[in-house]
Amino acid sequence: MIVEYHRPQSMEEALDLLARSQPRTTVLGGGLFVNQEQKEEIAVVDVQSLGLSDIQAKGNKLVLGSAVTLQELLVSGQAPEALEKSIRHQDPYNRRQVATVAGTLMAADGRSPFTTALLALDPILESVRAGEEAKEDHLGDFLPLRAERLSGALVTNLIIPRNAALAYEYVARSPADLPLVSAAVGQWPSGRTRVVLGGYGDQPVMVLDGPTPDGAAAAARDAYSQAGDAWAEASYRSEVAGVLVERCLEGISEEKEG
Ligand SMILES: Cc1cc2nc3c(=O)[nH]c(=O)nc-3n(C[C@H](O)[C@H](O)[C@H](O)COP(=O)(O)OP(=O)(O)OC[C@H]3O[C@@H](n4cnc5c(N)ncnc54)[C@H](O)[C@@H]3O)c2cc1C
């Protein structure tokens, strides 16, 4: 239950509030997740007045404020087409207007399309905590530790490379349903290829980050060889993971040739 609501006007005020231990104080992005019923009494710090809603292209980087909504990113024209596809898959229109970039990443499980696609671009997440210098982490390093790392901290920006090609493919029980298996491939001009799978578990998993795409489909099949649950058998997920990765790689090749 939310027992206190704060809308600080400065970063300093926000970080002081988040540093309190009682009541437990947490960031409110769009609130879709935070507003879900919970027994614990919490205070929330609404970040909407902190100037974290900018989308800025800076050279080879796209800097997204943590409070940018998925719909703002979608209509900005700044996101790669495959990231736009993952945003449409993540949430329907009404929820996209509310869900923020940071809130979606921090609340994501393995089925989150937006998180799967973004992880393939190896973005950097900036966060800050009262009395400390701002920190930069690779999103892939931050996600497994997010419960601990978010305590008292505020995510400020997400920095995405603009020079990498991206592909996102999935299978689901219906086109709008969350994926049973999804795959995202990021590829840099150097040939560096990063492959991420989603659709299962606590978070999407990175299965390859190498100088070439060699072995990507086999690595994907291997990574999901035990990924069975009530939604799909492991053998099915494993097979489909390989197919989707190949489809992503073909898509990127065709885009380069075209
Ligand atoms: C009806 C409903 C259906 C949903 N369906 C789906 C679905 O199909 N697929 C799916 O993936 N999700 C789904 N969700 C979850 C929801 O879409 C995501 O959790 C949502 O995108 C979260 O975004 P938000 O900005 O509202 O986050 P919030 O609820 O505001 O925050 C989520 C978490 O992130 C933290 N946080 C937010 N911003 C920051 C920040 N700047 N710094 C540090 N921490 C931060 C919060 O403290 C909280 O722990 C659903 C939610 C609802 C209510």
The ligand as an ORCA input file, in Angstrom:
! r2SCAN-3c Opt
* xyz 0 1
  C      -2.751     -4.389    -16.288
  C      -1.260     -4.557    -16.486
  C      -0.812     -5.415    -17.464
  C       0.562     -5.598    -17.664
  N       0.954     -6.409    -18.667
  C       2.271     -6.557    -18.914
  C       2.726     -7.323    -19.985
  O       1.923     -7.873    -20.721
  N       4.062     -7.456    -20.198
  C       4.951     -6.862    -19.384
  O       6.175     -7.008    -19.599
  N       4.562     -6.089    -18.380
  C       3.242     -5.926    -18.129
  N       2.824     -5.151    -17.100
  C       3.827     -4.536    -16.295
  C       3.998     -3.113    -16.734
  O       3.686     -2.894    -18.075
  C       5.428     -2.774    -16.588
  O       5.777     -3.113    -15.294
  C       5.517     -1.287    -16.838
  O       6.019     -1.115    -18.143
  C       6.307     -0.590    -15.804
  O       6.526      0.754    -16.216
  P       6.169      1.920    -15.230
  O       6.878      3.125    -15.744
  O       4.704      2.025    -15.039
  O       6.918      1.438    -13.902
  P       6.612      1.644    -12.381
  O       5.459      0.799    -11.949
  O       6.530      3.074    -12.039
  O       7.976      1.058    -11.805
  C       8.368     -0.279    -12.012
  C       9.619     -0.573    -11.168
  O      10.712      0.186    -11.650
  C      11.208      1.063    -10.640
  N      11.539      2.322    -11.318
  C      10.764      3.029    -12.186
  N      11.440      4.105    -12.634
  C      12.659      4.079    -12.040
  C      13.799      4.921    -12.085
  N      13.856      6.021    -12.844
  N      14.873      4.607    -11.316
  C      14.848      3.497    -10.541
  N      13.795      2.652    -10.460
  C      12.724      2.934    -11.200
  C      10.064      1.230     -9.651
  O      10.518      1.597     -8.360
  C       9.465     -0.168     -9.693
  O      10.222     -1.055     -8.918
  C       1.488     -4.930    -16.864
  C       1.014     -4.085    -15.869
  C      -0.330     -3.884    -15.692
  C      -0.807     -2.954    -14.594
*
